[in-house]
Amino acid sequence: MDTDLALILGIVLGGLSIPSILSAISETRPPRTSSLMLLAAAGLIAYAMVSHPGGYRLEQIPDVFFTVLGRFI
């Protein structure tokens, strides 16, 4: 898997897991699925940061996002 794609998938999964966690907590049920999603997101982001030579800087993330998006559209 490309490190750019792994980074973007991790960020998107992490962003989608937050509302799911909040929904589960507000309904007093355990957030199992959303916790697994958040764990997968953290793993993807960690893989991308370690595998990419030099890592990523915060200002590179929008460029990486649109590069990956451009590849699929």
Secondary structure, DSSP 8 states (H G I E B T S, - for coil): --HHHHHHHHHHHHHHHHHHHHHHHHTTS--HHHHHHHHHHHHHHHHHHHHSTT---GGGHHHHHHHHHHHH-
